Amino acid sequence: MGDRDHESESTLDACVPMPHVRRVTIEVSDPLGPEEAERILAIVKSSDPSATVVLDVRAVTELEAYVLVQLVEALVDRQAAASFVGLPRHHSRILRYVGASLVP
């Protein structure tokens, strides 16, 4: 598990029950490529625009960086809170490099 960033704020935020917050949790399938991204984006687009979206990527072993950026752009465009659970440290750094801040 060494590469998974289990200490991040987004992981903690996703695991703490918050009854007043509407939350959509999406368990991401492996591999996280274009097809899985389409499925995720369809769920995000059909969800309540004010709901917090949590992408659970703990089961993912193959993750394409450009797909991650595509998902983050869609989540940021929603202007609502979003986070990842189980995102590898390397991919967390990619998000910081592109200036993505998902959890306000």
Secondary structure, 3 states (H helix, E strand, C coil): CCCECCCCHHHHHHHCCCCCCCEEEEECCCCECHHHHHHHHHHHHHCCCCCEEEEECCCCCCECHHHHHHHHHHHHHHCCCEEEECCEHHHHHHHHHCCCCCCC
